[in-house]
Amino acid sequence: MTQNDKKRQDLVLEAKQFARETGPRLKESPDRVESAKKLYGAFAKKNYHALLIPEHCGGTGLDFTSAGIIYETLSYHLPGSLHAPLTTAHCAEMIKSANTDVLKDTYLSEIARGGLAVGFCLTENAAGSDIAAITTKAKKTREGYVINGKKSIVLNHAIASYLIVFATTSPEKGRAGINAFIIKPETQGVKISAPYEVDGLTGGVMGEVLFDKVPAGKQCRLGEEGSGYFLLMETLDKGRPLVAANCTGSANRILDIIVAYTKERQQFHKDLFSFQGVSLPLAEYATRLHASRLLYLDALERIDTGQSFSMEASMAKLFAAETLTDITSFGMDILGYRGIVESSAIKKIFQEAQLMKSIDGTANVQKMVIASQL
């Protein structure tokens, strides 16, 4: 065992211990914002929001492969609860790619050392997969920019200390006119909606953010003028294998639940697992689960070693998300009414699976990326 393998093993054991301690306290509350803050605070104390932030900025400074393995472990034990730290991890990667070292380290240090959450403001009512269709505008001024527009689906919106906002400075330029800005939620003109009631978003928040004549200094722009689209694509590419790791952890949890249940449940004088209509599909899902893990690990290793990874990242996300969706549907069928009761773990993961299909791009978006690389 190499020293790196030993370090990863120790981190996985630490993640399991954290999950065992946190799981019993993971209860839904009528106050979604307060619940989200408490859960995010627990993750932040262990630096799970800052696994990829450099050590000199207060982060853990891990490689992507190690981070993916930890996120899979956490997702297995705390399914549906990683949306907030993963969103912040996505945003931190964008900051790492964008600015001068001095400004970049300032933001990253505040996020890591302060345990801060970051909101990702991209999607609009008329702009989802078609990023160039965004209508949020950033008008240039002598001091910088003024931002106007509304983002309809923003993860971490009500618990964020920073918001990364995509806006166009030149609509006629299409993708080349898009820029990314980092804004504090308390800035004049920023209005945060109440959280959506979203099933499957355990301990997280999602909602609308309105920007009404919001001032943004030149230093708030991430990267060079017109670089927002390329920063976004790089961030999504790097984030997809981490989302795949999340899906793999949850799918593994479902597989274990189904296997344990079917080996115990007796029907027609024998356990359910002995029926080939149950055991053979489970064999297929076990194979797909193993493939999901290999796909996301391959994509993350390619990132770590400086190889091309866009196609592999989309393959990992596509395959893992569809595996999670399919195995949870199968589990709901097998468990019957036991799978739909309010406290059922499989029901919560089934709801999470519906969210994971769209995060970082739908299945068709992933297929478009893969096809473009063939």
ABEGO torsion letter per residue (X at the ends): XBAAAAAAAAAAAAAAAAAAAAAAABBBBABAAAAAAAAAAAAAAAGAAAAABBAAAGBAGBBAAAAAAAAAAAAAABBGAAAAAAAAAAAAAAAAAABBAAAAAAAAAAAAAAGBBBBBBABBAABBABAAABABBBBBBAAEBBBBEBBABBBGAAABABBBBBBBABAAAEAAABBBBBBBAABBGBBBBBBBBBBGBBGBBBBBBBBBGBBBBAAABBEBBGAAAAAAAAAAAAAAAAAAAAAAAAAAAAAAAAAAAAAABBBGGBBAAABAAAAAAAAAAAAAAAAAAAAAAAAAAAAAAGBBAAAAAAAAAAAAAAAAAAAAAAAAAAAEAAAABAABAAAAAAAAAAAAAABGEBAAAAAAAAAAAX
